[in-house]
């Protein structure tokens, strides 16, 4: 039970990772600012902790968007499920070449639309029918502001392709045949 029902009238964008500059938090704050200039009905929830949290908080304050951003700290596995289930959009614009970024899959397994950079392993784990592989911050802003409501079941169905049990059974069938 994620305790953020107070945001039920808001569109919720969520991010979850180590809070370090390389994960794209400065860029995401700039994106959120542009979104809020066009539609103030968004809230950005950030789950995680890390060495650059104060730098990022200071940047958010300098943008004047701190009323629309909430840092949640590190969440337990159970709390993460509630977090992912409560958000509309999962956004992580990491500057790293992520190899196999599980957070996008976790968010989609709970029905959240996913947005990530069009690079590295991210291209393998985001459903482009419902989410976005972004080449620019402008693409992210446009996608968020113009996003149609996606069916959670469609998003979850895509993410289930990465389920370890399903993949194990497929491999066993191949080996046994």
Secondary structure, 3 states (H helix, E strand, C coil): CCCCHHHCCCEEEEEECCCCHHHCHHHHHHHHHHHHHHCCCEEEEEECCCCCHHHHHHHHHHHCCHHHEEEEECCCHHHHHHHHHHCCEEEECCCCCCCCCHHHHHHHHCCCEEEEECCCCHHHHCCCCCCEEECCHHHHHHHHHHCCCCCHHHHHHHHHHHCHHHHHHHHHHHHHC
